[in-house]
Amino acid sequence: MMDAWRVATPGPLSSSPLVRERVPIPDPGPGEVLVRVVACGVCRTDLHVTMGDLPVHRSPVIPGHEVVGRVVGTGSAAARFGVGERIGIPWLRHTCGACRFCTTGRENLCIAPEFTGWDADGGYAEFAVVPEGYAYRLPDEFDDITAAPLLCAGIIGFRALERTDVAPGGRLGIYGFGASAHLAAQIAIARGVTVHVLTRSEAARRLALDLGCASAGGATDRPPEMLDGAILFAPAGELVPVALSALDRGGVLAVAGIHLTDIPTLGYQAHLFQERQLRSVTANTRDDGERFLREAAQAHLRVHTTEYPFDRADAALADLWSDRVDGAAVLRMPG
């Protein structure tokens, strides 16, 4: 048996939907590996699963999809990783491999995907299983705690940055500055992009400047110059017209979250004319993950984390919901 945090009935955090329980240790199936969890990032998507913003896919479910651990067992036909090897378990867990999206390099749009911590149990537990083809080897440059946020916050931020099409020498705006944003900003700066951060948190603005961003203002402020692209990390639809109006001609706004509040009415002339574009970001491909991890190591990313013991997973979620977390929240397993 193992300790795990599970969600059976999603709801407001005041209803204590995340419950600690004793559950059986999972068995790895064909092509899967069993991992002893060392650390697990606390992602805003975990909040959406726990609070019911996303529809229930598995009940009860163990959240957590930024999982770092060591392989302790393998299922039949699993040969990619050896026992004792450190690996990462990400959000994307399975794709069909046969639909027109999978066969054209767009598996993030697969018609039958599965996701860790939503469709299958994740890393808020002592052990987890993962199909070996969807796990990652982790760069040695990052310890267990700093590696965890790379597995979703980092990868999704990387894909969002790619969706903006901002080239070296360009100007990027980042709206919201949490776990994902502070990693995407560093990748952009390493590429030679000027980054302007717009966020309501004073602490986040200080962090942005410390990481090398050119400016940091309030969430609805105008950046000091027009933008070639922008990423909206805050799950606030009211910021979409704000960000679009800050784009220069031909600029792209990428919305990085899986959940967003309603977008106000957009004006064609004010927000979209002159070939400004609004794009969503949906999951990631495994190639995105591999490319990001290589670039993260080369750029020597500074991963800003707030560490919580495993027995305070519920407190970590509450702090995330209340914007009391600087950088990325990470659970450390006992022992």
C-alpha positions as CSV (number, residue, x, y, z in Angstrom):
1,M,0.0,0.0,0.0
2,M,1.0,3.6,-0.5
3,D,0.0,7.1,0.6
4,A,-1.8,9.2,-2.1
5,W,-3.9,12.3,-2.4
6,R,-7.1,11.7,-4.4
7,V,-10.0,13.7,-5.8
8,A,-13.3,11.8,-5.8
9,T,-15.8,14.7,-5.9
10,P,-14.3,17.9,-7.4
11,G,-15.5,21.2,-5.8
12,P,-14.3,24.4,-4.1
13,L,-11.2,24.0,-2.0
14,S,-13.3,24.9,1.0
15,S,-15.1,21.5,0.6
16,S,-11.7,19.7,0.9
17,P,-12.0,17.8,-2.4
18,L,-8.4,16.6,-2.2
19,V,-8.2,13.7,0.4
20,R,-5.2,11.7,1.6
21,E,-5.8,8.0,1.5
22,R,-4.0,4.6,1.6
23,V,-4.3,2.9,-1.8
24,P,-2.6,-0.1,-3.5
25,I,0.7,0.4,-5.3
26,P,0.0,0.3,-9.0
27,D,1.4,-2.5,-11.2
28,P,3.1,-1.6,-14.4
29,G,1.4,-3.0,-17.5
30,P,2.9,-3.9,-20.8
31,G,5.3,-1.1,-21.9
32,E,5.0,0.7,-18.6
33,V,7.4,1.4,-15.8
34,L,6.8,1.8,-12.1
35,V,8.3,4.9,-10.5
36,R,9.0,5.7,-6.9
37,V,8.1,9.4,-6.8
38,V,10.7,11.8,-5.4
39,A,9.1,15.1,-6.3
40,C,5.9,16.4,-8.0
41,G,5.1,19.8,-9.2
42,V,1.8,21.5,-8.3
43,C,0.3,22.8,-11.5
44,R,-2.7,25.1,-12.1
45,T,-4.2,22.3,-14.1
46,D,-4.3,20.2,-10.9
47,L,-6.5,23.0,-9.5
48,H,-8.8,22.8,-12.4
49,V,-9.1,19.0,-12.0
50,T,-9.6,19.3,-8.2
51,M,-12.1,22.2,-8.3
52,G,-14.2,20.8,-11.3
53,D,-13.2,23.4,-13.9
54,L,-12.4,20.4,-16.1
55,P,-14.9,17.5,-16.6
56,V,-14.2,14.4,-14.6
57,H,-12.3,11.8,-16.7
58,R,-11.4,9.4,-13.9
59,S,-12.9,9.1,-10.4
60,P,-11.3,9.0,-8.0
61,V,-8.1,10.3,-9.5
62,I,-4.6,11.1,-8.1
63,P,-3.6,14.5,-9.5
64,G,0.0,15.5,-10.5
65,H,1.7,15.5,-13.8
66,E,5.1,17.0,-13.1
67,V,6.6,13.9,-11.6
68,V,10.2,13.1,-10.9
69,G,11.2,9.7,-9.7
70,R,13.3,6.6,-10.0
71,V,12.3,3.5,-11.9
72,V,11.7,0.6,-9.5
73,G,9.9,-1.9,-11.8
74,T,9.1,-2.6,-15.4
75,G,6.2,-4.2,-17.2
76,S,6.5,-6.7,-20.0
77,A,8.2,-5.4,-23.2
78,A,9.4,-2.2,-21.3
79,A,13.1,-1.8,-22.1
80,R,13.7,1.9,-22.5
81,F,14.7,2.6,-18.9
82,G,16.6,0.6,-16.4
83,V,15.8,0.2,-12.7
84,G,17.2,3.1,-10.7
85,E,17.2,5.5,-13.6
86,R,15.7,9.0,-13.0
87,I,12.9,9.9,-15.3
88,G,10.1,12.5,-15.6
89,I,6.3,11.8,-16.0
90,P,4.6,14.6,-17.9
91,W,1.0,15.7,-18.7
92,L,0.8,14.0,-22.1
93,R,0.5,10.3,-21.4
94,H,-0.9,8.6,-24.5
95,T,-1.8,9.3,-28.1
96,C,-3.5,7.0,-30.6
97,G,-0.6,7.3,-33.2
98,A,-3.1,6.7,-36.0
99,C,-5.3,9.8,-36.5
100,R,-4.5,12.4,-39.1
101,F,-3.0,14.7,-36.3
102,C,-0.7,12.0,-34.9
103,T,0.6,11.0,-38.4
104,T,1.4,14.6,-39.4
105,G,3.5,15.5,-36.3
106,R,0.6,17.1,-34.4
107,E,0.0,14.5,-31.7
108,N,-0.9,17.3,-29.3
109,L,-4.2,17.4,-31.2
110,C,-4.8,13.6,-31.1
111,I,-8.5,12.7,-31.2
112,A,-8.0,10.1,-28.4
113,P,-5.4,11.4,-26.0
114,E,-4.8,10.6,-22.3
115,F,-3.3,12.8,-19.7
116,T,-1.6,12.1,-16.4
117,G,-3.5,13.2,-13.3
118,W,-6.8,13.4,-15.3
119,D,-7.3,10.2,-17.3
120,A,-4.9,8.2,-15.2
121,D,-3.4,8.5,-11.7
122,G,-0.6,10.9,-11.3
123,G,2.2,11.9,-8.9
124,Y,0.5,13.0,-5.7
125,A,1.5,9.6,-4.4
126,E,4.5,7.5,-3.4
127,F,4.5,5.5,-6.6
128,A,3.2,6.1,-10.2
129,V,3.2,4.2,-13.5
130,V,3.8,5.6,-16.9
131,P,4.0,4.3,-20.5
132,E,7.7,4.4,-21.1
133,G,7.3,6.1,-24.5
134,Y,5.9,9.2,-22.9
135,A,8.4,9.6,-20.1
136,Y,11.5,11.8,-20.3
137,R,15.1,11.5,-19.3
138,L,16.0,14.6,-17.3
139,P,19.0,16.8,-17.7
140,D,21.6,16.4,-14.9
141,E,21.7,20.2,-14.6
142,F,18.5,20.1,-12.6
143,D,18.0,18.5,-9.2
144,D,14.7,16.6,-8.4
145,I,12.9,19.7,-7.1
146,T,13.9,22.0,-10.0
147,A,13.3,19.4,-12.6
148,A,9.6,18.8,-11.7
149,P,8.2,22.1,-13.0
150,L,10.0,21.6,-16.4
151,L,7.6,18.7,-17.1
152,C,4.5,20.8,-17.7
153,A,5.1,24.4,-16.8
154,G,8.3,24.4,-18.8
155,I,7.0,22.4,-21.8
156,I,3.7,24.3,-22.2
157,G,5.5,27.6,-21.8
158,F,7.9,26.5,-24.5
159,R,5.1,25.5,-26.9
160,A,3.3,28.8,-26.2
161,L,6.5,30.7,-27.0
162,E,6.8,28.8,-30.3
163,R,3.2,29.7,-31.1
164,T,4.0,33.4,-30.9
165,D,6.5,33.2,-33.8
166,V,8.7,35.9,-32.1
167,A,12.1,35.8,-33.7
168,P,15.5,36.7,-32.0
169,G,15.5,40.5,-31.7
170,G,11.8,40.6,-31.3
171,R,9.6,41.9,-28.5
172,L,7.5,39.6,-26.4
173,G,4.9,40.4,-23.8
174,I,4.1,38.0,-21.0
175,Y,0.8,38.4,-19.1
176,G,0.9,36.6,-15.7
177,F,4.2,35.5,-14.3
178,G,4.0,32.2,-12.4
179,A,5.6,28.8,-12.8
180,S,5.3,28.5,-16.6
181,A,5.9,32.1,-17.5
182,H,9.2,32.5,-15.6
183,L,10.6,29.6,-17.5
184,A,9.3,30.7,-20.9
185,A,10.7,34.2,-20.3
186,Q,14.2,32.8,-19.7
187,I,14.1,30.7,-22.9
188,A,13.0,33.8,-24.8
189,I,15.8,36.0,-23.3
190,A,18.4,33.3,-24.1
191,R,17.2,33.5,-27.8
192,G,17.8,37.2,-27.9
193,V,14.2,38.3,-27.4
194,T,13.2,41.4,-25.4
195,V,10.7,40.4,-22.7
196,H,8.1,42.7,-21.1
197,V,6.1,41.2,-18.2
198,L,2.6,42.4,-17.2
199,T,1.3,40.9,-14.0
200,R,-0.6,42.0,-10.9
201,S,1.8,40.5,-8.4
202,E,4.6,42.8,-7.1
203,A,6.7,39.8,-6.1
204,A,6.4,38.4,-9.6
205,R,7.4,41.7,-11.1
206,R,10.5,41.7,-9.0
207,L,11.3,38.2,-10.1
208,A,10.8,39.1,-13.7
209,L,13.3,41.9,-13.5
210,D,15.8,39.7,-11.6
211,L,15.6,37.1,-14.4
212,G,16.5,39.7,-17.0
213,C,13.2,40.9,-18.4
214,A,13.3,44.4,-19.8
215,S,10.3,45.7,-17.9
216,A,7.6,44.6,-15.5
217,G,4.3,46.4,-15.1
218,G,0.7,45.8,-13.9
219,A,-1.5,43.3,-15.7
220,T,-3.5,45.9,-17.6
221,D,-0.6,48.4,-18.2
222,R,0.6,49.2,-21.6
223,P,4.1,47.8,-22.3
224,P,6.8,50.4,-23.0
225,E,6.8,49.4,-26.7
226,M,4.6,47.6,-29.2
227,L,4.9,43.8,-29.1
228,D,5.7,41.3,-31.9
229,G,4.0,38.6,-29.8
230,A,2.5,37.9,-26.4
231,I,1.6,34.9,-24.2
232,L,-1.3,35.0,-21.8
233,F,-0.6,32.7,-18.9
234,A,-3.1,34.1,-16.5
235,P,-6.5,32.3,-16.8
236,A,-8.2,35.6,-17.2
237,G,-10.2,36.1,-20.5
238,E,-10.5,39.9,-19.8
239,L,-6.8,40.2,-20.5
240,V,-7.2,39.0,-24.1
241,P,-8.3,42.3,-25.6
242,V,-5.7,44.1,-23.4
243,A,-2.9,41.9,-24.8
244,L,-4.2,42.1,-28.4
245,S,-4.2,45.9,-28.3
246,A,-0.6,45.9,-27.3
247,L,0.5,43.9,-30.4
248,D,2.2,45.5,-33.3
249,R,1.1,44.7,-36.9
250,G,1.3,41.0,-37.6
251,G,1.7,40.2,-33.9
252,V,0.5,36.9,-32.3
253,L,-1.2,36.4,-28.9
254,A,-0.9,32.8,-27.7
255,V,-3.2,31.7,-24.8
256,A,-1.3,29.1,-22.8
257,G,-3.8,27.7,-20.3
258,I,-6.2,24.7,-20.6
259,H,-8.9,26.8,-18.9
260,L,-9.8,30.5,-19.5
261,T,-12.6,32.7,-18.2
262,D,-14.9,34.2,-20.8
263,I,-13.3,36.6,-23.3
264,P,-15.1,40.0,-23.7
265,T,-16.3,41.1,-27.1
266,L,-13.4,41.9,-29.4
267,G,-13.4,44.8,-31.8
268,Y,-12.1,43.9,-35.3
269,Q,-10.3,47.3,-35.8
270,A,-9.0,47.6,-32.3
271,H,-7.9,44.1,-31.7
272,L,-7.5,42.0,-34.9
273,F,-7.0,44.2,-37.9
274,Q,-3.6,44.5,-39.5
275,E,-3.1,40.7,-39.3
276,R,-3.0,40.4,-35.5
277,Q,-3.7,36.8,-34.5
278,L,-5.2,35.0,-31.5
279,R,-4.0,31.4,-31.0
280,S,-4.6,28.8,-28.4
281,V,-2.1,26.3,-27.1
282,T,-3.2,22.6,-26.7
283,A,-1.0,20.2,-24.7
284,N,2.3,19.5,-26.4
285,T,4.1,16.9,-28.6
286,R,6.8,14.7,-27.2
287,D,9.2,16.5,-29.6
288,D,8.3,19.7,-27.8
289,G,9.3,18.2,-24.6
290,E,12.6,16.8,-25.8
291,R,13.5,20.1,-27.5
292,F,12.6,22.1,-24.4
293,L,14.6,20.0,-22.0
294,R,17.7,20.3,-24.3
295,E,17.3,24.1,-24.5
296,A,16.6,24.5,-20.8
297,A,19.9,22.8,-20.0
298,Q,21.8,24.9,-22.5
299,A,20.2,28.1,-21.2
300,H,20.9,27.1,-17.5
301,L,17.4,28.0,-16.5
302,R,16.9,29.3,-13.0
303,V,13.8,27.4,-11.8
304,H,12.2,29.4,-8.9
305,T,10.4,27.0,-6.6
306,T,8.4,26.9,-3.4
307,E,8.8,23.5,-1.7
308,Y,6.1,21.8,0.3
309,P,6.2,18.5,2.1
310,F,4.0,15.8,0.7
311,D,1.6,15.9,3.6
312,R,0.8,19.5,2.7
313,A,-0.4,19.0,-0.8
314,D,-3.8,20.5,0.0
315,A,-2.1,23.6,1.4
316,A,0.0,23.9,-1.8
317,L,-3.1,23.9,-3.9
318,A,-4.7,26.5,-1.7
319,D,-1.7,28.7,-1.9
320,L,-1.6,28.3,-5.7
321,W,-5.3,29.3,-6.0
322,S,-4.7,32.3,-3.8
323,D,-1.6,33.4,-5.7
324,R,0.6,32.9,-2.7
325,V,3.2,30.8,-4.6
326,D,6.4,32.4,-6.0
327,G,7.6,30.5,-9.0
328,A,6.5,26.9,-9.0
329,A,5.1,24.9,-6.1
330,V,6.7,21.4,-5.7
331,L,5.9,18.5,-3.4
332,R,8.8,16.6,-1.9
333,M,8.1,13.0,-1.0
334,P,9.2,11.8,2.5
335,G,12.5,10.0,2.7
